[in-house]
Amino acid sequence: MTTEATINEESLHTLIGGVLQDLGGAFSVPLVQIGESLGLYRALHENGAQTSAELAMKTGLNERYLREWLSAQAASNYITYDSANNRFSMTPEQTFVFANPDSPFYLAPAFGSAAAFQHNMPQVKDAFRTGEGVAWGDQTECLSCAVARFFRPGYQNHLVQSWIPSIEGISEKLSENGSVADVGCGHGISTMIMAQAFPNARVDGFDFHEKSIEEARKHANQHEVPNLTFHIQEAKELPGKYDLITMFDCLHDMGDPVGAMKTIRGALNPGGAVMIVEPMAGDSLEDNLNPVGRMYYSASTMVCVPTSLAQETGAALGAQAGEKRLRDLIVNEAGFSYCSRAAETPFNLILEARA
Ligand SMILES: C[S@@+](CC[C@H](N)C(=O)[O-])C[C@H]1O[C@@H](n2cnc3c(N)ncnc32)[C@H](O)[C@@H]1O
């Protein structure tokens, strides 16, 4: 057993300092959700430096609650406090992360994902004992909303601008006519972005989760996008033929990713391609012992592994499978002739596969 005599003080201080930072972040989860959903970051950004009383006037919210919330946010360095005039404001960088939904680093929705993981904890904890899965549809309802909101800024900023152009010949094909299947599309954010960017192409979104497809259809009905349709469909049963098949953050969630990729290979038109977007990861655990790997291993424990284990085969690749494992699966197990990295962001690995 470890005794105090064997404790290295410096290591202990470093560990405690890190854990205190983390606890501050964990305690902030509901506060960031409140700030986002009540429009507090936006109000601070749009109206400039304000006292808590001024913010209360602007928003019609209670000053005492706002004062405490503002103090916590300033202590987190999510907003800025000027003691000379008792006002709170947001720097351009703080705005970029908390108040601008179109920025590629709009991270506020990620706190909603953390809340959903916590909500799901009892059933995932039970699954540790039984080894069984927890189906995507049995997780808390807002998990799919939280995931859709978390990934949206990445798709908004990269999908049409750089990911699709990184796959030779596909932008041109979709601009003329062409067809896209977005497999495991969830709420269909990526599907909608592609349908709007390529109005001459037919764009179909598929997901086996009924409620997600309902949300996707609701969202599509609010916009006029005649070339977009959503379908409830298991990936392994994808119907039809397509020029581009996309898979955003879903391959590793599937119970039978090899079976899904085999079907998808057969659903490609000649000259077609598959774009597989997976969480950024190195090939080994030690490569992933960093802030992004830490987030994704945690998400994978709470969501990705349970989702896969709840399905037939239960391959449970995990969110940090890494490029080598994914390419091996796609080429050697599912029979694609070609698979390589087409693009990347700090959060995403974008693979292109050809039949
Ligand atoms: C992490 S979410 C990603 C959703 C969406 N692509 C996005 O990026 O926002 C994973 C999605 O894969 C779907 N999924 C998992 N296994 C599936 C399967 N075998 N067939 C079809 N969809 C599946 C889930 O329902 C869920 O919507």
The ligand as an SDF file (V2000), in Angstrom:
LIG
                    3D

 27 29  0  0  0  0  0  0  0  0999 V2000
  -22.6990    9.6530  -33.1530 C   0  0  0  0  0  0  0  0  0  0  0  0
  -24.1520    9.5730  -34.0820 S   0  0  0  0  0  0  0  0  0  0  0  0
  -23.7370   10.5340  -35.5110 C   0  0  0  0  0  0  0  0  0  0  0  0
  -24.9390   11.0730  -36.2110 C   0  0  0  0  0  0  0  0  0  0  0  0
  -24.6710   11.9520  -37.4210 C   0  0  0  0  0  0  0  0  0  0  0  0
  -23.9960   11.2240  -38.4760 N   0  0  0  0  0  0  0  0  0  0  0  0
  -23.8590   13.1670  -37.0330 C   0  0  0  0  0  0  0  0  0  0  0  0
  -22.6850   13.2210  -37.3850 O   0  0  0  0  0  0  0  0  0  0  0  0
  -24.3830   14.0680  -36.3610 O   0  0  0  0  0  0  0  0  0  0  0  0
  -24.1550    7.9110  -34.7140 C   0  0  0  0  0  0  0  0  0  0  0  0
  -25.3830    7.5980  -35.5420 C   0  0  0  0  0  0  0  0  0  0  0  0
  -25.2310    6.2940  -36.1070 O   0  0  0  0  0  0  0  0  0  0  0  0
  -26.4860    5.6830  -36.1160 C   0  0  0  0  0  0  0  0  0  0  0  0
  -26.2780    4.2220  -36.2190 N   0  0  0  0  0  0  0  0  0  0  0  0
  -25.5590    3.4360  -35.3770 C   0  0  0  0  0  0  0  0  0  0  0  0
  -25.5710    2.1720  -35.8100 N   0  0  0  0  0  0  0  0  0  0  0  0
  -26.3080    2.1420  -36.9580 C   0  0  0  0  0  0  0  0  0  0  0  0
  -26.6590    1.1270  -37.8670 C   0  0  0  0  0  0  0  0  0  0  0  0
  -26.2640   -0.1380  -37.6780 N   0  0  0  0  0  0  0  0  0  0  0  0
  -27.4130    1.4520  -38.9450 N   0  0  0  0  0  0  0  0  0  0  0  0
  -27.8140    2.7300  -39.1360 C   0  0  0  0  0  0  0  0  0  0  0  0
  -27.5100    3.7510  -38.3000 N   0  0  0  0  0  0  0  0  0  0  0  0
  -26.7530    3.4620  -37.2180 C   0  0  0  0  0  0  0  0  0  0  0  0
  -27.1350    6.1300  -34.8070 C   0  0  0  0  0  0  0  0  0  0  0  0
  -28.5280    5.9840  -34.8150 O   0  0  0  0  0  0  0  0  0  0  0  0
  -26.6840    7.5820  -34.7630 C   0  0  0  0  0  0  0  0  0  0  0  0
  -27.6110    8.4430  -35.3740 O   0  0  0  0  0  0  0  0  0  0  0  0
  1  2  1  0
  2  3  1  0
  2 10  1  0
  3  4  1  0
  4  5  1  0
  5  6  1  0
  5  7  1  0
  7  8  2  0
  7  9  1  0
 10 11  1  0
 11 12  1  0
 11 26  1  0
 12 13  1  0
 13 14  1  0
 13 24  1  0
 14 15  1  0
 14 23  1  0
 15 16  2  0
 16 17  1  0
 17 18  1  0
 17 23  2  0
 18 19  1  0
 18 20  2  0
 20 21  1  0
 21 22  2  0
 22 23  1  0
 24 25  1  0
 24 26  1  0
 26 27  1  0
M  CHG  2   2   1   9  -1
M  END
$$$$
